[in-house]
């Protein structure tokens, strides 16, 4: 989380649910915008396993 915040993701947070830890880097109210940002972040971070979670 600290590394993500240092890389410019000030909203990074840890979400604990059902004994699982998830790292959230952003929140969006619109699924289309979340999908667009996910694709950009996957490229920017070099991660292909970024996903969108509805909660």
Secondary structure as GFF3:
##gff-version 3
##sequence-region A 1 55
A	DSSP	alpha_helix	2	6	.	.	.	ID=ss1
A	DSSP	beta_strand	13	17	.	.	.	ID=ss2
A	DSSP	beta_strand	20	24	.	.	.	ID=ss3
A	DSSP	alpha_helix	31	45	.	.	.	ID=ss4
###
